[in-house]
Amino acid sequence: MLEQYQEWNTIEQETMQAVIRKLLSQTFLLERKYEKKSGRMASDREYEFCADHLEFLTEYFAVAGITIRQNYELGIIYIRGAEGAGERLTKLTTLYLLLLKLIYDEKMAAVSSSTQAFTTVGELNGKLGEFRLVRGLPSITEQKRAFAALKKYQMVELLDGLEEMGEACRILIYPSVNLALLREDAGELVKTFEETEEESEDGAADTGL
């Protein structure tokens, strides 16, 4: 493995270093991502490089007990077993992720020929209330922090940017939500949060708060 790396030119070595750092920091690499300049989905060069050197990366990550996989259908390369390398998600970020998965499944069931699903900040926050997952609308600061984390981990793209945070702000949901959560897991976790919120309300009522 080391001998192979040393045979590469400087650009190839630097690209490999960037790919490894990116996988460790964001878990997923997407074959196609939204490009704001053109307003369209575009191929990702780092994904292509990673796909071409998957054998090398498999050996590299195996040393640390990390598995790298490629999902051809969804167009995603991702790692498993590096949980300790990432940051802890806030409650709101976790709730958004659960709801994005549910929305993604709904959209895909309606349009089976596409791998792209869209929603809005308004629809997402509406479901927070519909499932009684929070007591009140999260602050703009909390929402921005949650969406920044989801964008970092390649779950979403805010088509109108974080600066334009509003109910009509469009969200592109990437298929990586499929690998972050199974459909059954998302449903069960939503129920768990519903029950927790109800218990909190009951406790507040009992104590007079």
Disulfide bonds with the S-S distance in Angstrom:
none
